[in-house]
Amino acid sequence: MEKSNLFWSVYKNLEKEVLDLTYSIHFTDDGSLHIKVYSVKIVELLIRCAVEIEAISKALYKDEGGDINSDGKDSNGEYVKYDFNCLKLLDKKWALGKKQILISAPSMYFKRNENQILYPLKNAHKGERSWQKAYQAIKHSRVENLFQASVKNLIHTMSALYLLNVYYKNDKIDVSSIDKNQKDVDTRLGSEIFLGV
């Protein structure tokens, strides 16, 4: 199996589950209550997304020359952290913090720019994103921090995972060969939720 298929197939499964959730929870920022909705299902999805972010960050880090062994440690025996080590190197190389992700799913009704246009990895190498803080809080004390498993944090976590998958897939598109009238260019890059970066 190709390595890119492993991460992408997991992402697509998570994406399907998030889209299914939009039929139970109205994904909107109208009145701001819906975007704060939290649930045990969102806890599960958020944790799974964050675990995937850790794994794909470490794989990209290794691919880009980062010092990491199969046990997750560097050559000095220190554990490599997905954010402070991996995302830091990847941000330096690709300016991931400046990459925009646009929500384009027809079953998501966000109106505010900050909920439509996302920068999911801005300062993620410093552990400063709300989705990162939610993941850590939920991981360490699920009962007290259940409220952090919100629709907003889930969407931001998914967008970070999507962005890393786009870089991991490393698909090349020759834009010079695209006809202006051609309508079969996948600007979502395979996503049903997000528009390409």
Order of alpha helices (4+ residues) and beta strands (2+ residues): alpha-beta-alpha-alpha-beta-beta-alpha-beta-alpha-alpha-beta
